[in-house]
Amino acid sequence: MDKIAFIFPGQGSQLKGMGKELYSAFEAARETFEEADRVLGFSLSQLCFEGSEEQLKLTENAQPAILVTSVAAFRVLNTEGVEPHFVAGHSLGEYSALVAAQSLTLGEAARIVRNRGRYMQEAVPVGEGGMAALLGASPDRVEALCREAAQGEVLSVANLNSPSQVVIAGAAAAVKRAIELALTTGVKRAVSLPVSAPFHCALMRPAQEALQKDLGEIQFHDLRYGLINNVDAAELREGQRIADSLTRQVCSPVRWTESIQQLIRKGVGVFIELGPGRVLSGLVRKIDRSVKTLNVEDLKSLKETLETARQYAS
């Protein structure tokens, strides 16, 4: 029987209202949001349900909001009897995965990711950094393009999302040069991303150093489920290895393609995305169309997932 992996997003296409249906219908989701509200000292739930899209897109708000929405979806699914064999998260989503695997408490994770968002935002002034998605080009080709376009500035691969989608990050001018160069060298599409900072590149070094101090104060517990981490695409189960992994993640590429391939090699045939949107589900299908993808973000998707997932649950 196929194994199940829960995967957790680091972004959402539509943030306003996320988690509201699950909050209204399930005690486990209500308790999750209420716990986060207490820990953070403000109503994150109100921000998620009633805040503007502009407020929610601010990195220091978006990161805890997506985390808590994802953990709420996990707890609802868990109370319905569905457990994973493995977990993985994309960038910020790795923190949600660690809460699910009981290595971190929700309170610890919420505080860390809010700080993480602030550190990332402060590391590079708005407008000085950028990111772009390159479609239809191999990672080797994108790395060569980055070397050519950098011209002494920071520019590197940030996300290895699928065999045909690579995201780059760095100085705004270098990203612009890379987009222009990509379109003349046969890359299918090159799209500038609407982000507030250039994540997962060397410009995030100040954020990495600040976050390292915070992570050093946390006791990470051994994981209930194996986690495939971003920075190495390797399985982690020992809590003592987590702080180093999360520290290195800040300036390193998210190796998502390798992570999914690793899970498939371990027998995973069902991927359930927990949190706002279905971005990761789409990437998984691009990596291997033979696997099953499901998601939980509202009541409709929860019902559909439960109907399918229970036959795979151990």
C-alpha positions, 0 to 999 in steps of 0.5 A: 500500500502506498505511503502518505506524505503531508506537505506544507506550503510556504506561500498562498495565492489567496491569503485573506480568509484562509482557515476560516471554514475549518475554524468555524467547523472544527474545535481542533482548528479553533484551538490552533488559532486561539493558541497562536493568538495568545502566543503572539499577543495579537489576533492573528485569526482576525488578521487571517479572516478579516485583514486585507490582502496587503496586510497579509502579504507582509512577510512578518504577517504572512509567515505565521498566518500560513504556518497556523493555517497549515497546522490547523488543517493538519490537526483537523485531518489528524482528528479524522484519523489520517496520519502521514508516514513522512512530512516535508515543507517548502521553505516556511512550510518546513516549520509547519512540518516540524510542528506536525512531527512534534519537534516544535510546539506551535507556540515556538514555531509561531514566534520563530517564523514571525521573527524570521519574516521580520529578519528577512524583510529587514535584511534587504531594503524593499526594491533592492532585491528580487526573484523570478521564476524561469520555466522550461530550463534545466537547473544547470542552464539556470545556474549558468545564466545566473553567473552571466547575469550577476555582473558582480552582484548576488544572483543565484538559484533559490528554489528547485521546484520541478524539473522545468521550474527554477526560481532565482533570487538576488539583487534587483538589477541582476534579476532583471538582467537574468530575465532579459537574458533568459528570453534570448536564450531559449528559456520558455518563460521568465516571470518576475515574482511579486515578493517583498524580499529575495529569499534563499540567497546570500543577501539573506545572510543578516537574517540567517545570523539573527535567526541562528541565535533564536534557533539556538534557544529552542530544544527540538524534539525527535520527530514523530514522522521522518522529515525530508528537509529543504537544504539537503533533501535528506531525511531527518528524525533527530531533533538535534539536527534541526537547528542547523538545517533551518539555519542553512535553509535561509540562504540555500536553495529549496531542493523541492524536486529532490525532496519529492523524488526522495519521498517517492523512493521511500514508497510515498504514493499519496501527497496531501498538501495542508494549507492555503492553495495547491501550489505544491500539489501542482509541482508534485504532479510536474515531478511525477504524474504517477502519484496521487495529490490531495489538499486540505484548505477548506471544508470541500477539499477536506471532504474530498481528501478524507474520502480518498485518504482513508483507504491509504491510512495505516 
